[in-house]
Amino acid sequence: MVSAAGSASEPQYLPPTATKSAKIVVVGQFGVGKTTLVGSVSEIEPLRTEERITQASVDIDDLSGLETKRTTTVAMDFGRITVTDDLVLYLFGAPGQRRFWDLWKGLVVGAIGLLVIVDTRRLAQSFEVLDQLEEQGMPFAVAVNNFPDSKHYSEDELRAALDLLPDTPVVSFDARDHDSSLEALIALVASAARHTPLESTA
């Protein structure tokens, strides 16, 4: 049974029944909702390394469609969620800008897979992210974040546009919603567990 995340203001300890854990890295282009996802599901106060976007960033990062965005992750996000009585997920959100991609190499160590968040309003920007994943050689799932003004595409259209393999999970979700975000994470865990056994916490 899926457990509900407690209030981030209350101490949250691992249940004594937790016997397995998995590390997941959440990636995607700049401003796609990675920090929002980690915050929506984490049962502990999430670690965030956000800084204000300055004029210097405007000259380097593509802010098209993100005119209201004021902060950006510069190192990582971190959260934790107890998915079932015996399974705990540790979530690491990676910064999306190209200039931070070298950090991904360290973040993916020990991970069972990657959750790739996609924004269909800026779909072309996902191509470089997916190219990066080929270098990592790790299982991944694609999660389409449904923004209020996002255009809807069928799964077949998305698979064709992103050139995904037939066994790559594709899900639609709302990064602001706990249950919706949890379903996206579970889709990745189910796929990745077929390739990598979950670690024992004992």
C-alpha positions as a LaTeX table, in Angstrom:
\begin{tabular}{lrrr}
\hline
Residue & $x$ (\AA) & $y$ (\AA) & $z$ (\AA) \\
\hline
Met1 & 0.00 & 0.00 & 0.00 \\
Val2 & 1.32 & 3.45 & $-0.91$ \\
Ser3 & 2.02 & 5.57 & 2.13 \\
Ala4 & 1.18 & 9.24 & 2.34 \\
Ala5 & 3.96 & 11.72 & 2.85 \\
Gly6 & 3.83 & 13.47 & 6.19 \\
Ser7 & 4.15 & 17.14 & 6.87 \\
Ala8 & 7.63 & 18.38 & 5.99 \\
Ser9 & 7.65 & 20.31 & 9.27 \\
Glu10 & 7.48 & 17.08 & 11.28 \\
Pro11 & 10.48 & 14.72 & 11.71 \\
Gln12 & 10.11 & 11.77 & 9.38 \\
Tyr13 & 12.00 & 8.60 & 10.20 \\
Leu14 & 12.32 & 5.44 & 8.16 \\
Pro15 & 9.77 & 2.84 & 9.22 \\
Pro16 & 11.26 & $-0.30$ & 10.82 \\
Thr17 & 9.70 & $-2.34$ & 7.99 \\
Ala18 & 11.84 & $-0.60$ & 5.33 \\
Thr19 & 14.13 & $-3.29$ & 3.93 \\
Lys20 & 14.82 & $-1.99$ & 0.40 \\
Ser21 & 15.93 & 1.33 & $-1.00$ \\
Ala22 & 16.54 & 2.81 & $-4.42$ \\
Lys23 & 18.19 & 5.96 & $-5.70$ \\
Ile24 & 16.50 & 7.82 & $-8.55$ \\
Val25 & 17.87 & 10.83 & $-10.41$ \\
Val26 & 15.36 & 13.28 & $-11.88$ \\
Val27 & 16.64 & 15.03 & $-15.00$ \\
Gly28 & 15.27 & 17.26 & $-17.73$ \\
Gln29 & 15.75 & 20.59 & $-19.38$ \\
Phe30 & 15.86 & 23.88 & $-17.50$ \\
Gly31 & 12.52 & 24.83 & $-15.91$ \\
Val32 & 10.69 & 21.59 & $-16.61$ \\
Gly33 & 9.53 & 20.87 & $-13.04$ \\
Lys34 & 12.22 & 18.74 & $-11.40$ \\
Thr35 & 12.35 & 20.76 & $-8.17$ \\
Thr36 & 8.56 & 20.86 & $-8.06$ \\
Leu37 & 8.32 & 17.06 & $-8.36$ \\
Val38 & 10.83 & 16.41 & $-5.57$ \\
Gly39 & 9.04 & 18.89 & $-3.33$ \\
Ser40 & 5.59 & 17.44 & $-4.05$ \\
Val41 & 6.46 & 13.88 & $-3.04$ \\
Ser42 & 9.19 & 14.20 & $-0.40$ \\
Glu43 & 8.19 & 13.18 & 3.11 \\
Ile44 & 11.12 & 15.14 & 4.53 \\
Glu45 & 11.91 & 18.80 & 4.04 \\
Pro46 & 13.57 & 18.69 & 0.62 \\
Leu47 & 17.09 & 19.96 & 0.18 \\
Arg48 & 17.17 & 22.68 & $-2.47$ \\
Thr49 & 20.14 & 24.55 & $-3.92$ \\
Glu50 & 18.31 & 27.33 & $-5.72$ \\
Glu51 & 19.70 & 30.73 & $-6.62$ \\
Arg52 & 18.06 & 33.73 & $-8.20$ \\
Ile53 & 18.33 & 34.02 & $-11.96$ \\
Thr54 & 20.52 & 37.01 & $-12.80$ \\
Gln55 & 21.08 & 38.96 & $-15.98$ \\
Ala56 & 24.22 & 36.89 & $-16.55$ \\
Ser57 & 22.06 & 33.76 & $-16.74$ \\
Val58 & 19.74 & 35.41 & $-19.23$ \\
Asp59 & 22.64 & 35.75 & $-21.64$ \\
Ile60 & 23.61 & 32.06 & $-21.25$ \\
Asp61 & 20.45 & 30.02 & $-20.60$ \\
Asp62 & 17.45 & 29.75 & $-22.91$ \\
Leu63 & 14.60 & 31.38 & $-20.99$ \\
Ser64 & 12.08 & 31.09 & $-23.82$ \\
Gly65 & 8.68 & 30.35 & $-22.29$ \\
Leu66 & 10.09 & 30.81 & $-18.78$ \\
Glu67 & 9.78 & 34.57 & $-18.44$ \\
Thr68 & 8.25 & 34.29 & $-14.94$ \\
Lys69 & 10.90 & 31.90 & $-13.58$ \\
Arg70 & 12.97 & 33.61 & $-10.88$ \\
Thr71 & 15.21 & 30.85 & $-9.44$ \\
Thr72 & 17.20 & 27.90 & $-10.72$ \\
Thr73 & 18.83 & 24.80 & $-9.20$ \\
Val74 & 22.63 & 25.06 & $-9.22$ \\
Ala75 & 23.66 & 21.76 & $-7.58$ \\
Met76 & 20.81 & 19.36 & $-6.81$ \\
Asp77 & 17.51 & 18.76 & $-5.09$ \\
Phe78 & 17.14 & 15.91 & $-2.59$ \\
Gly79 & 14.08 & 14.23 & $-1.11$ \\
Arg80 & 12.90 & 10.92 & 0.28 \\
Ile81 & 9.65 & 9.00 & 0.03 \\
Thr82 & 8.48 & 5.73 & 1.54 \\
Val83 & 6.58 & 4.12 & $-1.33$ \\
Thr84 & 5.52 & 0.90 & 0.38 \\
Asp85 & 6.04 & $-0.56$ & 3.84 \\
Asp86 & 9.39 & $-1.99$ & 2.72 \\
Leu87 & 10.58 & 0.31 & $-0.11$ \\
Val88 & 12.14 & 3.77 & 0.23 \\
Leu89 & 13.14 & 6.00 & $-2.67$ \\
Tyr90 & 15.89 & 8.61 & $-2.45$ \\
Leu91 & 15.36 & 11.34 & $-5.05$ \\
Phe92 & 18.09 & 13.51 & $-6.54$ \\
Gly93 & 17.05 & 16.33 & $-8.85$ \\
Ala94 & 19.75 & 17.42 & $-11.31$ \\
Pro95 & 20.12 & 20.97 & $-12.68$ \\
Gly96 & 18.92 & 21.24 & $-16.26$ \\
Gln97 & 21.26 & 23.75 & $-17.87$ \\
Arg98 & 23.99 & 22.40 & $-20.13$ \\
Arg99 & 26.68 & 24.15 & $-18.06$ \\
Phe100 & 25.77 & 21.91 & $-15.07$ \\
Trp101 & 25.63 & 18.61 & $-16.94$ \\
Asp102 & 29.02 & 17.50 & $-15.64$ \\
Leu103 & 27.32 & 17.15 & $-12.24$ \\
Trp104 & 25.11 & 14.40 & $-13.63$ \\
Lys105 & 28.03 & 11.97 & $-13.78$ \\
Gly106 & 28.39 & 12.06 & $-10.02$ \\
Leu107 & 24.68 & 12.12 & $-9.25$ \\
Val108 & 23.88 & 8.98 & $-11.26$ \\
Val109 & 26.38 & 6.79 & $-9.38$ \\
Gly110 & 24.38 & 4.12 & $-7.56$ \\
Ala111 & 21.06 & 5.09 & $-9.16$ \\
Ile112 & 18.72 & 2.41 & $-10.50$ \\
Gly113 & 17.42 & 4.74 & $-13.19$ \\
Leu114 & 16.59 & 8.22 & $-14.39$ \\
Leu115 & 13.23 & 9.95 & $-14.58$ \\
Val116 & 13.32 & 12.33 & $-17.54$ \\
Ile117 & 10.79 & 15.15 & $-17.24$ \\
Val118 & 9.60 & 16.64 & $-20.54$ \\
Asp119 & 7.75 & 19.87 & $-21.29$ \\
Thr120 & 5.83 & 19.53 & $-24.58$ \\
Arg121 & 5.82 & 23.31 & $-25.00$ \\
Arg122 & 9.61 & 23.11 & $-25.46$ \\
Leu123 & 9.95 & 19.55 & $-26.72$ \\
Ala124 & 12.98 & 20.20 & $-28.92$ \\
Gln125 & 15.03 & 21.09 & $-25.85$ \\
Ser126 & 14.58 & 17.51 & $-24.61$ \\
Phe127 & 16.59 & 16.05 & $-27.49$ \\
Glu128 & 19.96 & 17.07 & $-26.02$ \\
Val129 & 18.95 & 15.71 & $-22.61$ \\
Leu130 & 18.07 & 12.33 & $-24.12$ \\
Asp131 & 21.36 & 12.31 & $-26.02$ \\
Gln132 & 23.14 & 12.78 & $-22.68$ \\
Leu133 & 21.34 & 9.75 & $-21.26$ \\
Glu134 & 22.74 & 7.52 & $-23.97$ \\
Glu135 & 26.19 & 8.24 & $-22.52$ \\
Gln136 & 25.00 & 7.14 & $-19.06$ \\
Gly137 & 23.66 & 3.80 & $-20.33$ \\
Met138 & 21.03 & 3.60 & $-17.58$ \\
Pro139 & 17.33 & 2.69 & $-17.58$ \\
Phe140 & 15.04 & 5.69 & $-17.81$ \\
Ala141 & 11.39 & 6.64 & $-18.06$ \\
Val142 & 9.92 & 9.73 & $-19.69$ \\
Ala143 & 7.42 & 11.76 & $-17.67$ \\
Val144 & 5.49 & 14.49 & $-19.49$ \\
Asn145 & 4.73 & 17.34 & $-17.10$ \\
Asn146 & 1.26 & 18.73 & $-17.86$ \\
Phe147 & 1.49 & 22.51 & $-17.66$ \\
Pro148 & $-1.80$ & 24.45 & $-17.91$ \\
Asp149 & $-1.01$ & 25.60 & $-21.46$ \\
Ser150 & 0.63 & 22.39 & $-22.66$ \\
Lys151 & $-0.52$ & 20.90 & $-25.93$ \\
His152 & $-1.66$ & 17.29 & $-25.67$ \\
Tyr153 & 0.14 & 14.63 & $-27.71$ \\
Ser154 & $-0.60$ & 10.93 & $-27.86$ \\
Glu155 & 1.95 & 8.48 & $-26.50$ \\
Asp156 & 2.72 & 7.30 & $-30.04$ \\
Glu157 & 3.38 & 10.89 & $-31.15$ \\
Leu158 & 5.72 & 11.47 & $-28.21$ \\
Arg159 & 7.59 & 8.23 & $-28.80$ \\
Ala160 & 8.10 & 9.14 & $-32.44$ \\
Ala161 & 9.14 & 12.72 & $-31.68$ \\
Leu162 & 11.64 & 11.65 & $-29.00$ \\
Asp163 & 12.78 & 8.51 & $-30.87$ \\
Leu164 & 12.16 & 6.26 & $-27.86$ \\
Leu165 & 12.52 & 2.50 & $-27.74$ \\
Pro166 & 9.27 & 0.52 & $-27.38$ \\
Asp167 & 10.11 & $-0.59$ & $-23.83$ \\
Thr168 & 10.81 & 2.94 & $-22.52$ \\
Pro169 & 7.97 & 3.88 & $-20.11$ \\
Val170 & 6.12 & 7.09 & $-21.01$ \\
Val171 & 3.72 & 8.67 & $-18.51$ \\
Ser172 & 1.89 & 11.99 & $-18.19$ \\
Phe173 & 1.75 & 13.67 & $-14.80$ \\
Asp174 & 1.42 & 16.93 & $-12.88$ \\
Ala175 & 4.62 & 17.71 & $-10.96$ \\
Arg176 & 2.63 & 19.75 & $-8.42$ \\
Asp177 & 0.50 & 16.77 & $-7.42$ \\
His178 & 1.82 & 14.20 & $-4.93$ \\
Asp179 & $-0.08$ & 11.17 & $-6.24$ \\
Ser180 & 0.54 & 12.01 & $-9.88$ \\
Ser181 & 4.28 & 12.47 & $-9.31$ \\
Leu182 & 4.43 & 9.26 & $-7.29$ \\
Glu183 & 2.89 & 7.31 & $-10.17$ \\
Ala184 & 5.60 & 8.62 & $-12.50$ \\
Leu185 & 8.30 & 7.48 & $-10.08$ \\
Ile186 & 6.70 & 4.06 & $-9.66$ \\
Ala187 & 6.66 & 3.60 & $-13.44$ \\
Leu188 & 10.42 & 4.10 & $-13.47$ \\
Val189 & 11.02 & 1.81 & $-10.49$ \\
Ala190 & 8.95 & $-0.98$ & $-12.04$ \\
Ser191 & 10.93 & $-0.73$ & $-15.27$ \\
Ala192 & 14.36 & $-0.33$ & $-13.69$ \\
Ala193 & 13.83 & $-3.16$ & $-11.18$ \\
Arg194 & 13.75 & $-5.60$ & $-14.07$ \\
His195 & 17.40 & $-4.74$ & $-14.72$ \\
Thr196 & 18.79 & $-3.74$ & $-11.31$ \\
Pro197 & 17.90 & $-5.37$ & $-7.96$ \\
Leu198 & 16.88 & $-2.96$ & $-5.21$ \\
Glu199 & 19.37 & $-2.49$ & $-2.38$ \\
Ser200 & 18.76 & $-3.85$ & 1.09 \\
Thr201 & 18.75 & $-1.25$ & 3.87 \\
Ala202 & 19.77 & $-3.81$ & 6.44 \\
\hline
\end{tabular}
